[in-house]
Amino acid sequence: LSLSPSTPSDASMTISGSITRQSEQTCVASDMHAHLANMGRMVEEMEIKQRNSLGDVYFSRTKEILNLVRTPSSASYLAECASAQSALASDLKAKLGPPSTTAI
C-alpha cells in the first residue's frame, strides 16, 4: 500500500497497492462445464472478499490516519473558526444572562 500526493502543492492524494490471496476448495466436477462453473464461483467469492477487505481495512484506516495528520491551517479557515466561536460564546452569554452572585 502506498500513499503519495498527486502533485507537491496539491492536497489530493493518490493511493495504490497490491495484495495476493489464494484459496483451495474441493468441488465435484462431472464435466468441463461444471469445472468452469466451480472456478467462476471461487473467483467471484475471492473478489468479494478482496473488495470487503480493502474497503474495511485499508481505505478506512488510511482515511482515519489522513484525518489525524492533516490539520486545516489556512488563515481563512482559522478566522472562520474564531468567528464561529465568538458568535457561539455571545449567544450563550445572551441566553444565560450575567453570572449571578448568591451568598450561601
N, C-alpha and C positions, 0 to 999 in steps of 0.2 A: 504494500500500500504506500503510495507516495502522494504528497500534497505540495503543490507549488503555485506561486502566483502566476496569473496569466501574463501579466506584464509587471515590471518593477513598480510602477506608480499606480497600478490598478488594484482595487480592493477585492476583485473577484479571484477565486482560486480554481485551480484545475486539480481534480483528484483522479488517480488511476491506480490500478493494482492488478494482481494476478493471484489466483487461488486454484489449487488442484485437489480434487476429491475422487475417490473411487469406491465402488460398491460391488459386491458379489451377491448373486441370487441364483438359486436353483429353480428352474421352471420346467414344466412339461412342454415339449415341442414335438408334435406328431409329424409336422411337415415344415417346409421353409416359411410359409405364411405365418404359422404360429410362432416360429422363432423370431421373425421380424416384428410381430406384434409384441412379444415379450421384451425385445430390445427397445422398441419405441416407448413402451410403458416405463422401463427403467430409466431411459434418458429423460423423459418428462418428469419423473419423480425426482431425479437428481437436480434437474434445472430448477424445480420449485424449491428444493432445499437450499440450493445456492442463492437464489434470489432472496429468500427469507433470511438467510444468514447475513448476506450483505446489507440488507435493509435494517435488520435489527441490531447487528453488532457494529459493523464498520461505519456506515453512514451516520447513524445516530450518535455514536461515540465521537466521531470526527466533528460533527456539528457541536456537540457539547464542549469539546476542547476548544474549538474556534471561538465559541461564545465566551468562554472563560478568558481566553488570551486577548481577544480584541476588546479594546476599550474605546468608546467614542470620545475623541479628544478634539473635535473641530470646535472652533470658537463659537459658531452659531448654535451648535448643539448644547454646549455648556451654558450659553446665555439663555437659551430656551428653558433648560432645566432650572436655572436660577430664577427665572421669571415665574415659572410654574410653582416653584417652592414658595416664593414670596406671595403669590396670589393665594395659595392654599393657607399659608400662615395668617394672612389678613382675613380671609373668610372665616377661619376658625376663631380668631380673636373677636370678630364681629358677632358671631353666633353665641360664643360663650360669655361675652361681656368682660368687664375688667375683673381682675382677681379680687376676691373678697377676703377681708381680714376679719376673722372671728376669734374672739378670745375664749379660751376654754377655762 
